[in-house]
Every structure is written in structure tokens, then in C-alpha cells.
Amino acid sequence: MKFSVIHISDIHIRSEDDLVLSQHEKIAAACYRHMPDVEHVFFAVTGDIAFSGKADQYEAAKVFLNKIKDNIFDEYNVNASFLFCPGNHDCDFDKSNEVRKILIENVKKNPRNELGEGVIRECVSVLDEYEKFLTEMSPTPSLDSKLFKSYSFSFEEATIKFNSLNFSWMSELNEKQGEMVYPVEFISDVTSDDQGKSIVISLMHHPFNWFGQGSYHDLKDKICSVSSMILSGHEHTSLSSNVINSNSSKFYHIEAGALQQDSSILDGEFSVLVFDIEREVFSESGYSWDDSKDCFIEKRESGWISYSNFFANQKSSGLSDEFYEKIKDVGGNFVHPTKSSLHRDDVFVFPELKKSDANVDEEEYCNSLELVDSGGNLFLRGGESAGKTFLLYEFFLKHHHLGFAPIYIDCLDVRNASLSKVEKHVNKSVEKQYSKSFLNDYNQTPKSKKIVYLDNFDQLRAASEHRAKFLKYFIDRFERVIVTTGTSLEYGDLTDADIANVSQDFERYEILPFGHQLRHKLIKKWNGASYDLEGNFEDPAHKISEAEASINSVIGKHLVPSTPFYLLTLLQSFEAAQDSGIQNSSYGYYYQYLITNSLKRVNFKPDQLDELFNYCSLLAFEMKKHGDKNISSEDFLAYNSFYSREYTKVDFEERRQKLLKAKILTFSQDFYYFSYSYIYFFFLGKYLAINWEDESIKEIVKECCDHLYVRDNAHAVIFLTHHTNRTDIIKKIINVSSDLFSEVEPISFNGDTEFLNDFIEETSKVIIGEVDPERNQEVERKNKDNMEVDGEVDEYTQPLEELNFQDKINLMFKTVEILGLIAKNYYGSLRNSFKKEIIDESFEAPLRALKHFFMVLEKAQEPLIRELTTIMDEKSSPGDDNEKIAKKLLFDIFGIMSFSFIHKAAASVSSVKLKEVISEVAREKEVVAYKLIDLSTRMEMPGNIPFAYISEIKKITEGNYFSRRLLESIVIRHLYMFKTSDADKQRLSQILNFDIGKQRALTSQNKKR
């Protein structure tokens, strides 16, 4: 069974002449694609139906809503019901009197006092016309009071219940956020029925942040306990979030945008939800009015979301409490700043997979979610922190919800792989994961309903022959067998003579590290929109953006494994840094956090860390001297003897075992090496920093700085700067950068691009169409992932003077990246004068490179134009001005190149902590190029737009078409990448003469009252 909920809010009907009332057919048309197979439609209207609670406004609302219902019925013959809750605009304040005002003030002062019937009756008197409207439009409630109503709809497959909460009972003409009160005792315990599936949706107008602290927690806990989903309005901003309450209960909260904010403007929003009861999933599609298309268009679509995590807030039936808690546990002792307890589904993201098939020419990729319904047997291979067990637990729950009887077996727990013992192990697993009483039913369950997950198959203590028999036992008895292995077991080992016959139908996949897209999803889930434990709403956009930038910087080019465990550890370390007041400290702090965490897990004590770090730093330098970033067993033993003699005695075997167990070191083929690049470079950088006064160390660092285009040299220098902010080291990096393209002055965009202005007669007016920032960000992340999959450019080792133009560009951006990291790492410990020197070079280097590029192309402009014109003449129609088109094309190519350089320069230093210094550098230079980079640094994050600064740059670029286009490109990128309010779009359209549709001012009176 499927049913639909059309969520509408804040219609604000003033009269029958309101523009939105004529759009009933277009609202219905937007809903049509969701109607096939839907058995019933519920219109959930979360308040502010009227503008001022007048009878004629409700008459207009009745006609309008019934027309939408009739339009849908005419097309799909589906029945509908209307559900409402009142908003503050539904109150007729002309009926309010002094008695009501005094009663409301008393309630605010004494929010926990018991309310008499007379008090409530007087307070809700302003809603009389709403109540008349409600009686005509809605079905009879199963529970009915002045402040709470409940409606129940029974279908064969499920019972759907709606709660309507009257939060406007004490609304005032000028109500203030944080002062509202609602008596929770009026909320009835409407929960799931004992039989069948039940969904409970609560409707309310004001979000929770409008309530005072005296009633906030009790109210939220109570509503959450009786709700699966909450729909609200009032804020005029559409937002969806999975919320964990302070009591660890969960619900899905959808806040609606306004269908009508101004009666003379079409600018509305609404959403359509579709529930599939059989699959236990729902989807949400958000629609907004588009003037240019004269219709409502879909601006967001959630895809199918499993509602089993929040609906009825109950564990999967049949599973034991102990096992359910185990598979819901996030592990790793992670702590979230705004959630009292963290569960796996709060942070789980399905990883991407690469198919491992020697017979396939092209590599195949898929998301692991696609394998839930694939029906085949699987081998999934991944590293220790790749999230294999997490993935199996998620498969377990999804298959269980689909009606299968899955069991999970960790092969590490299988002490004897003989067939007689395996059956006992299976029975024991069934009893632990379900119950002893379920064992008989399980054994009689048909094979077609059984799925087994064999975790850590490579750790099974059995010879190859017995492994094959072990695997065949499950293949013979289960519909699907899903196996995970570590990277130590190659797929070739799974197809040897012993197990080739039993595993030939298995599909083999490798679990990939998280790319930009999946990292963003995880960060977004960690920092998801929510109310914190104190009841304050937290807008996550800025925090997500900052966390994403930091994560990407720390991960680097394969420095840190981009796996769920490491990403969650980093996210927690960012929170710890904030709490300790060291946010934006050196990234070295985060690398040290990862290393220290690993050491703590093998019981290294805090007072041992200084000695151990010294041991590893000397070991890293020893490896560098050998040139291969590794050390043989013999040399490692000799090194330990040297260390014991020169520093302190260390038991070699104990130290070796602990470092291997902590995954600091890895052993392979008689050689030891640091398990991950970041560990090697962290300790190497520490050694170089500690021993800087040694002339031989200075020579090594100078060699690295002179050849920063070699990746290992760049990493060594970056990690050296994580451990020290010595100005002489930083000056060496500045000197490397300043030597690049030193033969030219940096481009200014003041007058040195005049030749480009002659390419066009005037710039065309910029038209901003429908913008979907989330989608645009997703595309950008996907492009970054594709570039990384395609591989990296080969390193070059020739001297600087022999590098070609492209190699010098790459080196330039690498040095600028390092300088930016230094400025951001040490914003609080470097003098402003030196930070300005760093930032100045971070700007000048790309601008010098750009000037070099422009000088070459300016000399070649005439032959370029002729060549382009000739090509277009061969392919175009007679009469086309192809020379003009060729000039416009070159103008755009120069613009794209310039914007790219500006954007990269800005991204290297963009930080709130450097904002004032960057602006000072731009003011002192007084050139357009610096101002554009300065502006770009400010526009790299969501948040306040510097309108005055944009106006200033616009003024100084009058008549300079090329510079003006760069200014517009910076602003357009911000609009496309970050959510921007209509009011801010309107201001930008006025400043830069953009065409962003019919934008009109929205008065605060109409936005909220």
C-alpha cells in the first residue's frame, strides 16, 4: 500500500483575490507524478491558513483546497482527507481582550501551573472562525480537545494517525521566540496499535525553538514519544532532518516553506511525501514556484528513505535486545556534542564498491546499497577500518525488514571449522540474535528466506580445504552468502583448487575509501540540522562547510585512510578542538590525535608518549636515510639497540608487537614500514623540527623546498610546518614561490587586460535560473572523485629551470597551498606583518603565472582569432559573424582561466581567522586582482554576503568588461554553491543587474507576525 501526504503551510489568505488561489491546477499538476498506486491522499496544512483569522479568508481557503483535491481526483480517482493545525495568523486578534492578555502573561510567568478549562477557553476564543472551518473540512477526530486532536485512518495494511497540536492557543500579535508554553498533559498517548503497522504524524505550526526553556524539553520528549514524523511551518524555510531527542528517541522533522508570503507575488513552496508501507520507506519532494516556467518545479527529492529507524521508535521485531543494541552501536567510543547517545544509523553511509573481475576490461563501480536486492552471493574485500562489519549490520537490518531471517557470524569467533561444530555455532548465533524459543522456527524456515553474513573470513582458523567445506555448508543452506575479507587475503586465494568450485558464482567487490561525495554525506549526518540538547536550533551549513574543508585538508592525497573510522575520529577531534579552544590550530594536532588514539587502544600510557614519539621520529628519519620509507628486520633490531644505548632501554619485542598492534607499523616480507603515509611524515616532520639547528637537516629541508614538486618533499615540508612556525623555514618556501614567473609583474586587472575588452562591445546581462546549491555541490564533488579515480599526474624530477609551463603551474599551486596551510595553522602565533607577507605571495604567484599566460596569448591573439574564424566558417550558416563569435569565445576562455586562478588562490587562504589580514593586504595593494581574490575568500563559505564590498568593486570596474565578468563569476559561484535567501538574491540583482526572476521585497510584517 502507498499513501501520500501533501504538506502545505503558511498560505496567509487575505482575500479571494490572492494570486496563489488561482494556482490550484498547477499545484495539483505538480503532485500528479506521485499519485500512481497511491490509495489515499492526506492534505496536511500546518497553520496560517488565513492571514488574520477572518471568516471570508476561510471561505476562500475552502474553495481553494477543495479545487486542488478535485483536480487530483479527476486525474487519478484517489480519495483525500484534510488535516489541519492552527497558526498564529489563524487567530483573529480583534477578538482578543485584556482578560486574555493577562491570562497569557500569567501562563508565561508560571508555565508549569495547571491550566483550568476557563483559561483555555478564553485563550482559544481568537480561533473561533478556524474551528468552524475545521469542522467543515476535516473528519471527526478520534480524540478531541481545544489544544489537541487526533485522527485515525485504518487500512488493511496499516493504521495512519495524525495528531493536530494547537500551539497558537496563546499566540499574540507580536509574539516572541522562546516565550511560548504548551501543557504537555493535553497530548494523548497515541501510539502504535498492537496489530499491523502504524504511522503517527504530528502536525504543529511553530517549531520547538519558539518554546521557553521551562517547557521545551518536556514538550519535545512527549511529542517525540507519540510521533513517527513531525510536520511544521511558520519559519518559511523548508528543511528536513532526522532528529535524535535528548532521551535518545528519534523522529523525522519536516519544516515547510510558505505557500504564499505576499498575496501579490507567486513565490510559494510545498512538498509531497509518498509512503510505501510494504517496503517501510518514504520519499519527500519539495516544490517551489518558478516564474520563468510558470509552474511549480521540483527543487529537491530525497529518494526513498527507510522509516524503520524512527517510525514507532521500536527495535526490529524478533531480534534480541542484546543483539539489536550491538548492531545499532556505533563502536569506537565516539561521542557527539549534541546527542546524548550516538547510534550507527546516525553516521552510517553506504560505501562505494569496485567490482573485482579479471574478465572485465573496464572497471565497474557501484554503491553497496544496490547489492541489498541483487540476490547473489558476494565477497567484499576491504581494509581493517573500511567499515565491513558496519556494512554487514546494515545489510542485516535491511534484509530483516524485507522479511528474511538473516544471521551474522564473525569468523574470528569460530574456533573449530569442522561441519559438526559449524551447525552448533549457527544454532548458538540464532539463539543470541533472536531467542532460544525461535530456534525451532528458524530451522523450519525455507532456504529462500535465509541469508548469512560471514565476517572476517580471512581470519577463519582453518586450512584451505576446510575453508572450502565451511563455505559450502552455508551455500547449501542459505539463499545468499555474503562474505567479508581483509586486504591480507587476495581474491586469488579464494579461487585456488580447494574453493574454486564452491565460490565460482560469487561476485567480488572491493570496498573503496570514501571520496568527496561520501565524505560530505558522513559530515552532513554528523552535523545534521537539529536542535541541541538545550533546545537551540543549529543551522549546520557553515559547520559542515568548515568540517569538510578541514577533513579534505587532513586527508590530503591518501595521507590518512578515508574510511568511516578515521573520518569519525577526525570529526570527533574537531569537536574536541573546539571545546578546548584550539580550533583552527595546526593540522598537526589532528594527526597527533589519530596517532594518540591508536596508541591508547594498545594501552600506551600518556606519560610514555613523549618517549615513544621520539622513538618513532628517529625511526622515520632512519627510514628516510635508507631512501625507501621502510627498514629491514635486521636494521630495525640494530636501530632499537642504538636507541636503547643512546636514549633509554626499550624491549624490542614488546615495542615491536605494540606498534604493530596499534597499526603504527606494518610488517611485510621482512620489512617494516609506517602503516599510513601521515604517520611516517608526522614523525619525520617532528624529527626535522626538533633537529633544525643541525646543518645537515637544514640542507635536507632546503633540498625538499627546492623540489616541492616531488610529492614526498612537499609532504615532508608540510609536516615540518605542522611542528614549527620558524620564519626561516617559511621564508624558504616563500622564496621558492617568488622565483616562479619572477620575470613578469603580477596581473592587476586594472588596465592590463584592455585588449580583451576590445573583443566584445558590451557584456550580456547575467540571468540566474533555478538554482539548486546542494545539487551543484554534489556535481562538484563527483567531478573531484572522478579526477582522483582517473589517477594522478606522474611526478617530475628535473631541475626547476627545466620545467615546462604546466609543471611550473603545478609547482606554483603546490607552494601556494603550503603557504596557505601555514597561514591558517599559525594565524594566532605569527605576527600580522609576516602573515601579510605569506598571503601577499599566495596572491602574487598565481597572478604572475596568469600574467605570463596572458602575455603569450595577447601576442598570438590575431592568428588565434583567424584560426577560430576559419573553423567556424566551415561549419556555420552564411551571415554569421564568426569573427565576433571567435572573439567572444576567446574572451570566455581568458575569463575561465582567470577565475580558476583567482578561486585557487582564494581557497588556499580562505579562513575566518585570516579575514582581516587578507582584507588589509588587498587594501594596501589597491589593485582589482587583489580585491577579487579577497572577495572570493569571503564567498567560499555560506553565510553573510559582503554587499558593500561587491558594490565597491563594481564601481572600480565600471567600463572594464573583463574585470566585471570576473566579479560576476565570483558572485554567481556563491549563488550556485550555497543556499541564498530571496532577499539577498534581490540585493545582488540590484547591485550587479542580474536577472533572477521577479524578485520583490518581502516585508517583515508578511514574513512573520
N, C-alpha and C positions, 0 to 999 in steps of 0.2 A: 504494500500500500504506500502511496505517496500523498502528501498533502502540502499545501503551500500557505505561507504567511506573507501577505503584502504589508510591509511595515511603513506606515505614513506618520508624520509628526509635524506639528507646528505649521498648520495651514493658515492660521490668522485671518479667517474670512471676515472682511469688513462689510461687504455688501454683495449683492448678486452680480455686480459689475466687475468684480475682481477678475483679473486676467486668467488666473490659474483655473477658474471654474469652467473655462471654455476648452480646457485641455483634457477632458475626461477620456476622449477616444485615444489620445496619444499616450496617456498613462496606461490605459488598458492594452494598447498595442505593444508597449514595451514589455508587458507581462506575458504576452501570448506564447513566446518560445518556452516558457516554463510550465505551461498548462497541460501538455500531453501526459496522459497517465495519472494526472492529479485527480483524486476523488473528492477533495473538498478544498475550498479557499477560505482562509481567515483574513479579514482585514483587521490588522492591529494598529489602532490610531492612538499614539501615546501623547495626547494632550494638545492644548492650544488649537482646538478645532475652530473656535471663534476668536475674534480679536478682542472683544470686550464683553463677552458673555450675554449678548442680546438675542432675543427670540428670532428676529429676522435673519441674523447670522447663522443660527442653527437651521432655519428653514432652507437657506441656501446650501448649507452643508449636506442636508438630507438629499436634496436633488442631485448634487454633485457626486456624492459617494454611491448613490443608487445607480447613477448612469454608468459609473466605472464597472460596478457589479454586473449590470445588464449587458454592457458591451462584451465582457468576458463570457457571460452565459451564452450570449448569442453565437459566439465563435466556438465554444468548447462544451457547452451544455453541462457546466460544472456548477454545483451549488456553492453558496458563500454565506458567511456569517460575519457580523461586525462586532468587534470588541473595542472598548474604549477605556481610557483613564483620563481624568481631567488635568488640565494645566493651569497655570496662573492666569493666562489670558481667557480661560473659560469662566472666570469669576466676573460677575457684574458688580464692580465696586461702588456703583451708585447706590446699591442696597446695603453697603456696609455702614455701620453706625458706631457711635462712641463705645457702646457696650462691647461690641465685637473687638474693637481696638484694645480695650482694657483687658479683655479675656486673653487675647493673643499675647500681650505683653506679660501677663501673669504666667502663661504657659512657657514663654521663653526663659523667665527667671526661675521657674520651678519645673523643669522638663520631666522630672520623674514623678510628679504628683499624679494621683489618679484623676482621670477626667470624668466628670459627670455627663449624663446624657444631654442635659440642658446646655452645657458649654459647647459640646459638639454640634448640637442642633443650631445654635446661634452662629457658630463659626462657618458652617456649611451653607448658611442661608444665601450666600452670594452665588451659589451653584444651582439655584432652583431651575433656571432655564436649561442648564446642562442635564439635570436629572430628567426633565420632561423629554428632552432629545434622546437620552439614553433609553428610556422606557419604550420609545417608538422604534429605535434602531437595533437594539441588542436583544438576544434571547433572555429568558428568565434565568437569573443566576441560581446556582445550587446553594450558595452561601451569600447572604446579603446584609450589609450594614452600611452606615454612612461613610465609613472610611475604608472598607474592604469588601470586595465582591469576588466570587469565584464561579467560573463557568466550566461545565464538564461536557465533553462530546465523546460518546462511545462508538467505536467502530469495531469490526470483527477482529482486527489485528492489534488494536491499541486503543488506549483512552488518552485523549488530548485535553489538558486542563489549562485554563487561563486564569490568572489572578489579576485583578484590577485594584491597584493601590491609589487611594486618593491622597496624594501628597500636597494638594493645593487647598486643603481644608482650612489652613491658616495663612494662605497667601495674602500678601499686601501689595499695594500699588507700587511701592518701591522696596521690595524685599531684598535682603542682603544675604550673600552666601555665608554659610556657616551658622545661621540662626534658626534654621527650620527644626521642627520637632515632629515626631510621629510616634504614637503609642503602639509599641510592638505587640501588646496583648490583643490588639484587634486583628492581627494576622492569624488566620486559622491554619492548623496543621494539615494542609492539603498536600499529600504525598502520593507515592505510587500505590496502585491497587495491588492486592495480593496476587491477582491473576493477570496475565497478559502484560504487555509493555505499556508504560505510561510516560508521557512527556508533560512537564509542568512549565509553562511560560508565564512569567510575571511581567505586567505592564506598569510602568511608572513614568512620570513626566520628568521630575528633577533627578539628576544623578546623585549619588551618595554624598559627593563633596559639598552639597548645599546644606547638609545637616550639621548641627552642633556636636561638639565632641561628647557632650553628655548623653546623646542618644545614638551617635553614629555606629559604634561597634555592635551594640545590641540589635539595632535595626538591620545592619548588613548581615550579621550572623543569622538572624531569624529568616530574612528573605532568602538567603542562600540555602538554608536548611529545607525550604519548601519549594525551591525553584531548580529547574534544569537550565533555564535560559532567562535572561532579563533583557527586555527591550525598553529603551528610554528615549527622551527627546531633550528639549529645552536649550541645549548648548549650541544648536545649529551647526554642529560639526559631526560628520559621520565617522564612526570609529568602532572597530570590533576587537575584542580582546578576550583571551582565556584568563580568568582571574582566579587566583588562589586566595581564599579568605584567611583571616588570622587563625581560624580553627581548623585549617587545612582542607576545608570543603572547597569544592570548585563549582564554577558556573561560567557560562558564556554570556558576555555582556555586549549588546549591540546598541550603540548610540546613533540616533538618526539625525540626518541633516534636516533643514526646514524645507517643506514643500513650497512654502511661499513666505518670503521675508518682507516684500513690498508688493502691495496689491497692483501696482502699475508696471511691475517687472516680472518677466518669466526667468526664474533662476533656480528652480526647485530641485530637490533631491528626494528619493525614496529608495527602498530596497525590496527585493523579493527573495524569500527563503523557500527552499524546497526540501522536505524531509522524506527520506526513504526509510520506512520503518523496518523493512526486511533486512536491509544492509546496515542499519543503525548509523546512517550518515546524513548530513545535511549540507546544503550549499547556500551561499549568500551572494547575491549580485546587486551591486549598487548602481543606481541610475541618476543622471543629472541632466538638466536641460541644456541643449546646445542650440544657440540662436542660429548659427550658420547652417545647421541641418534641419532646423525647425522640428525637432523631436527630442525625446529623451534617449540618451545613449548610455550604454553600459560603461561605467568608468572603473569598476573593479569586479573581480569574480574570484571567489575564494577557492573554487574547486570543491570536491567532496571532502568533508571533514567528519571524522569519526566522533560521534557524540557519546560514546560509551564512557569517556573519561569524566564527563560532568553530569550527564543525564541520570537522575536519581541518586547520584553520588554513592553508588554501591559498587562493590567488587564484582567481578565476573562470577556468576553463579556456578557452584560446583567446585571451585578451587578452594584449597585450604587457606585459612588466614595466613599461616606462616609462609607458604609458597607465594601467595599473592603479594605479601609485603616484600618478599625477596625480589620478585621480578619488577616491582614498582620502585625499588630503592635505586637511587642514582649512583650509589657507591662512591668511593674516593673521599668520603667525609667532606663533601662540598657544602658550603654554607652560603645562602643567598641573603643579601641585605634587606630585602623587603618581604621575604617569605619565611614563615616560621619553620617550615619543613620543605625540602626540595624532593621532588619525585622525578623518576626517569622521564615520564612523558612531558615534564616541564622543559626539558632540554634535548629531547631526542630528535634527531634529524636523520632521515633515511640517507645512507651514503650512496655515492655513485660507484658503479662496478665496471670493470673492463673484462670482456669475455676472453678467456684463455683458450684459444683453439688454433693449433698449428696449421689446420687446413684452410683457415680463412686468411685471405690476402690483406684485407683492410681491417683495422682494429674496430671492434664493436663495443659501444658503451651503452649502459642503461642505468636507470635508478633502481635501487634494490626493492623499492615499493612495487615495481612491476612484477617481481617474482612471487609475490604473495599468491596470485591467482594463476601462476604459469603452469602448475600441475606436474612439473618434472622434478627429478632428483638433482641435487645441487652439491657441488663442492665450492666453498667460499674460503678464499685464502687471504690472510691479512696479518700484519704485524701485531705485536703484543698489545699495543694501545689503539688498534684500528677500530675497536668497538664491535668485535664479532659477537660477544655474549649479549651485549645490548641489542644487537640486531636480531638474534635468535629469540630473545624475550619479546621483542615487538612482534615478530612473526607468530610466536606462541599465542599472544593475546588476540591478534587479528584472526588467526585460524580458529581459535576457540569461539570467538564471536560469530564466526561463519558456520558454526555447528560441528566442527571437527573435535576430536578428542586427542589433542597433542600431548606428548611428554618430552621433557628435556633431560638429557643425560650428559653430564660432564665426564669425559673420558679420563680425566685426572682422578676421578673417584672410583673408576673401575679397576679393582685390584687383581681381578682374575678374568681374562677374556674368554675362558672356555665356555662353551654353549650352555652347559648346565648351570653355570654361575650367572650368565647373562640374563637368563629368564628370571632368576631371583632378583637381580638388580632392577630389571624392568618393573617387577611387581612392587618392589620397595619404592621405586620412583612414583608409581601410580598412587600408592598409599600416602606418600608425603605431599604430592602435588594436588591430590584430590582428597581421598579419605579411604580408610580401610574398608568401609562398607561399599565403596564404589568399585572395588577391585573386581568383584564378580561381574558387575555390569560392563566394566571395561573389557574384560576377557571375552565377553559375548558381543562386543561392538564389532561390526564388519570392518574388514581391512580398508574399505573405501573411505572410512571416516577417521582413520588413524594416521597421524603424522608424527615422526620422531626427529628431534634435533640432536645431533651428536657433536658436542662442542669439544674443541681441543683434540681432535682425532689423532694429530701427530704426537700427542703425549700419551697415547694408549700404550701401556706396558705389555707389549706382545710382539712376537716375531711377525714378519710379513705374512706368512702363511695363516697365522691365527687372526691377523687383522682382516684378511680377506673373508674368513669364515664369520668373524664378528659382524662385518658389514653385510654379508649375505643374509645373516639372521634377520636383520631389520628390513632388508629389501623384500624378503619373502613375506613379512608380516605387516608391513606398513605401506600405505598408499604413496606417501612421499618420505624420502630420507634426505635431510638437509644437514650437511657436514661442514664444520669449520676446521681449518688447519692454520698453523703459523707459517711464517716465511721460511722456517728451517726445513719444512717438508716441500720439496719441489713437486710439481704435478707429474713429473716423470716418475717419481717414486710411487705414485698412485696407480700407475698403469704398467707396473712390472708384471712378470709372469704370474705372480701369486694373486693379484687382484684385478687384472685386466678384464677377465670375463665378467666379474660382478659389477664393475663400475663403468662399463663402456657406454651406458646410456646416461651417465651423469653429465650435466653441463657444468663447466668450470669457470669460475669468475674470481677476479682479484678485487679486493676492497680497496678503493683508491683513497688517498688523502683528501681532505676537504679543500675544494677550490674556493674561489671568491664567492660564488653563489651560496654554497652550503655554509661557509663561514658566516656569511651575513644572516642566513636563516637561524643559525645557532645563537649568534649575538642578539638577534631580534627576539628570540624566545627568552633569552636570559634577561634582557632589558625590556621585555614586553610592556605595552601600555597597561597600567594597573593603578590601583590605589595602594599606597604603602600601609604598613601596619598601624600608622597613626591616622589613616584616613585621608591623606593628602594625595591628590591626583598627580601622577608623574607623567609628563609628556616625554616619551623615550627618544624622540627623533635625534636630538642633539647628542644624547648619551650614546646612542647606537652608532652615530657617525664618528664620534671620538674613539669609541672602543674598536670600531672596525679599522680606523686608521692606525691605531696602536698595535692591534693584532697583526695587521699586514706588515707593519714595520718590523715587529719582533720575529715573525715567522720568516721574513726575508725569502731568499731563494733557497728553499729547502734547508735552512739553518735549524729550524725546530720542526718536528713532525706535526703536520697539520691534521691531527686526529682529534676525536672528541675529548679524550682525556687531557691532552695538552692544552687544547683550546679552553676547556672549562677551568683548568688550573690557572691559565693566564687571566681569564675573566675574573676569577676569584682574587688573583694577585692585584688586579687593577682596583678592585673594591677595597682590598687591604691597604693599598697605597693611598686611596682617598681617605680612608678612616685615619691613617697615620699622618695625613697632611703632606705626603710626598708624591702626590700625583704629578705626572709630567717630569718626574725625576729621570735620571739616566735609565735607558732601556736595560743597562747592565743590572739594575735592580730586579727586573723581571726574569732575566736569565738566571740570576743567582737564586731567585725564588724557586724556579723549576729544579735547579740542581739541589738546593737545600731540601726541598720536598722529597726528592728521590732518596737522599741520604737518610732522612728521618725514617723512611719506611723500612730501612735495614738497621735501625737503632743506633745510628751515629748520634752522639750527644752534642748539644750546642757548643760545649767547651772543647770539643775535638775538631770543630770545623776549621778553625784558623790553621791548625797543623795540616789537616787534610787538604785544604785549598793550596797550601804551599807545596805539598807533595805533588798534587796534580798539575800545578803551574810549572814546576820543574820538569815533570814528565812530559808535558805538552811541548816545552822548549826542546827537550831531548828528542822528541819525535820530529820536530821541525829540522833539527840538525841532521837527522837521517834522511830528510827530504821526502818521505813517503807518508807522513802523518800516522805512522804505526811503529811498533817496536817488537822485535823478536822475543821469544820466551827467554832466551839466554841473556839478551841485553836488558830485558826488564828485571831479571833477577840481579844482574850486575848493578843496575840503577838503584834498586832497593838497598843493596849493600852500601853503595855510595851515600845514599840519603841517611841511612842508619848511622853511618860513620860521621857525617858532617852536620846532621841536624838532630835527630832523635831516633832511637831504636824502634823499628817497625817490623812486626812479624809478617813476613812476606805472604805466607799462605792465607793468613787471616785477612790481610789487606786486599789481596787479590780476589778472594771469594766475595768480600763485601762490595767491592767496586763492580764486580760482575753482577751480583745480585741486585745492586742499585741501578743497574743499567748505565753506569757511568762509563764502564769499559765493556768491550765485546771481544771475544776470543775466536779466532778462525784461522785454521791452517798454520798453527804455530806462531801467529802474530796477534798482538793486542793493539786495539785502536779505540779511540773515544767513540761511544755509540752513536752520537749525533754531532753534526758539524758545530752547533752552537756551544757544546761542551768543550770541544777542542779549542775553538777560537776564544771562548771566555777565559780559559786558563792561560792560553798563550798571551792574550792581551794583558792579563794580570801580571804575568812574568815580565813582559816588556815594560809595563808601567812601573813596577817595583824596581827594576834594574835600569832605569832610564839613564842614570849618570854614567853607566858603563859605555865607553866609546864604541865598543863592538855592537852594542844594542842600538845606539844611535845610527850606526851605519846600516844595520838591518832595516830599521824604520825608514831611513832615507831611501833605501833601495825599494821598499814597498811603496812609499809615496811617489817615487819616480815612475813606478809601473803600476799605478792603481787600476789600469785596465785589465790586469790579471786578477781574476776573482779572489783567489786566496790572499793576495796582497791587500785588496780592498777590505776583505773581512778582517784581516789582521789589524789594519788601521782603524776600522770602525770599532772593533772590540777594545783596542788600545784606548780610544777616546771614551769608551764606556767607563774605563777605570781611572781616567785622569783628564783634567782640563788644562793641562800645561799649555801656555800660549806658544811656546817654541814649537811644539808638535803641531798645533793647529795652524801656525804660520807656514809650516812646510806644505800643508795641504792647500792653503791659500795660494802659495807660490806656484804649485803645480797647476792650479786652475788659471792663475793670471798669465801663465806662459802660453795658454791656448788661445789662438787667434789674436795674439798680442799685437799683430801688425795693423789692426784696424781699431777704430773707436767704436764703442757700442752704439747701436742704432737708438735713436731717440723718439722717432715718430713725430717730431715737431715739424720738420720740413724736409727730412731726408728720404721721404717716400713720395715726394711730389710727382715723380714720373708715373706713379701708379694712379694718382688722381686724374691724370690725363686719359686713363684707359676707359673711364666712364664719365658720362655727363652729369649724373646725379645718382645717389643711392636709392634703391627702391624701398618702399615702405615695408617694414617688417610686420608680418602677420603671424600671430601666435595662435595656432589652432588648439584643439582639445589636447591638454597636457596630462600625462599620467606619469608622475615622477617615479613611482615605485616600479612601473614597467621599464622606464628609461634606465633606472639604476640596475635593474635586472639584466637588461641588454648589455650594459657596460661591463658588468661582472662576467657575463657569459663570454664576451669578447676577450676579456683578460684570461679566462680559463682556457679558451681555445688557443690563445697565443702560447700559454705555458705547455699545453698538450703538444703543440707543434714543435716544441723543443727550443733550446737556447742557441744563440749565435755562438759559433766557435770562438774561443779566445785567441787573441793575437799576442805575440811576444816581441815584435820588432821594436826598435827604439822609437821614441816619441816623434822625432823629426821624419821618420819614415812612414808614419801613419797616414792613411788617406783621410778625406774629408769626413766620411761616415764614421770611421773609427775614432776620429777626434771628437765628433759629436757625442758618441757613446761615452768616451772618457770624460768629456765635459759634464755630462749629466750625472755621471758617477761621482765626480768630485763635488758637484753642487748638492747631490743627495747627502754625501757625508758631511758637508758643511752645514746643511740644514739640520741634520741629526744632532750635530754638536750644539748648534744654537738652541734647539729645543730641549736637549738634555740638560744644558747648563744655563738656562735662562736666568736662574737666581744667583749664580756664583761667578759669572763672567761680567766684567764691567760693561756698561752700556756702550762705551766707546769701542770696545773690542767686538761686542755683538754687532754693532753697526758695520764694522769692517768686514765681518763674516757675511752679513746679509748683503752688503754692497757688492761683494764678489759673487755671491749667489745670484744676484740680478745681472751684473755686468757680463759674466761669462756667457750666458745664453744670448744676451743682446749683442755681444761681439760676434758670436757664431752666426747670428741672424744677419748682421751687417755684412759679413763675408759672403753669405749666400745671396743677399740682395745685390751686392756689387757685381757678382758673377752674372746673375740673371739680368741685371739692368743693361749690361754690355751686350747681352745676347737677346734682348727683347725684340728687336726688329726681325731677325731671322726666325725667332720662335713664333712671332705673330704670323709671318708669311707661311711658315710650315703648317701651322694650325689652320690658317685660312684655306690653304690648298687642300688639305684633307677634308675640310667641311664642304668646300666647293664640289668635291667629287660625290658627296653623299646627300647634299641638300637640294631644295627646290629653287628654281630661278627666283630672283628677287630678294632672297635672304641676304641680310647684311652680315656676311660671315666674318669680315674683319672686326666688326663691332662685337660680335659674339666671341671671337677669339680673344679680344682684349678683356672682355668681361670674365672669360674663363681664367686667364692669367691673373687678373685681379683677385679672383676667388682662391686660386692656388696659393698666391702670396699670403692671402688672409688666413687660410687654413694653417699654413706653416707658421706664421707669426703667432696665431692663437695657441698653437701647440707648445711653442717655446715659452710663451707667457704663462700658460697653465702649468707647465712642468716646473718653472722657476717658482711660481707661487706655491705649488703643492709641496715643494721641498722645505719651505719655512713656515707654512701656514700653521699658526698656533695662537690661541687666545693670549697666551703668556708673552708672545712677541709682538702683539698688535701695535703697541705704542712705539716700539723701536722701529718696526717696519715703516710705520707712517712717518716717523721722523726722518728716516733715510730718504723716503720719497719726497718729503717737503724740501729737504736740503738740495736734492738734485734738480728739482723744478723742471723735469722733462716728462713728457707724456708717457713714455715707456715705463718709467718707474711708478707713475700713478696707476697705470693699468695693472701692473703686477701687484701693487698694494691692494687695489680694489679686488683683484682675483683672489688674494689670500683671504679677504673678508667674505667673499662669496663662495668659498669652498665648504662652508658649513651651513646647515639650516639655521634659521634664526633671523635676527634683525637685519634689514637691508639698509645700507648707508645711502639713503636718498640724497642727502645734501652733497655727499662726495660724488655721486653719479652726476648730479646737476653741475657740479664744478667742472668735472672732466668733460661733460657735454659742451660747456661754454668754451673751454680752451681748445676744443677740437672742431669748432664751427668752421665749415668750409674745407676741412681735411677729411675727405670721404673715407680714406683708408683707416685712419685712427678712429673715426666714428664707428666704422663697422666692427673694429676690434672691441670697442666699448660695448656695442650692442651684443656681440658674441658672448662676452663675459656674463652679461645680464641674462641673456637667453639660456645659457648653460644652467644658471642658477634656477631659472623658472622650470626648466625641463628636468632637473635633478632633485629639486626639493619642493615640498608642498608649500605653496604660497597662497595667502589669503586673497580673496577677491579685492579687498580694499588696497592691498599692496600692489596687486597687478594693475589696478586702476591708476595708482600714483605713478608707476613705471610707464604706463601707456601715455600719461600726460607729460612726463619728463622727456621721454625718448620718441614720442609719437608712434608708439606701437599700436597695432590694431589687434586688440584682444577681445573682440566681440563687443556687444553693447554693455559696457560697464557703467553703472550709475552708482552714485553714493548711496550707502545704506545708513540711515540714521540710527543712532543708538536706541532711540525710542522704539523703533520697529524691530531691532535685533533682540532686545530683552527688556522686560518691564519689571 
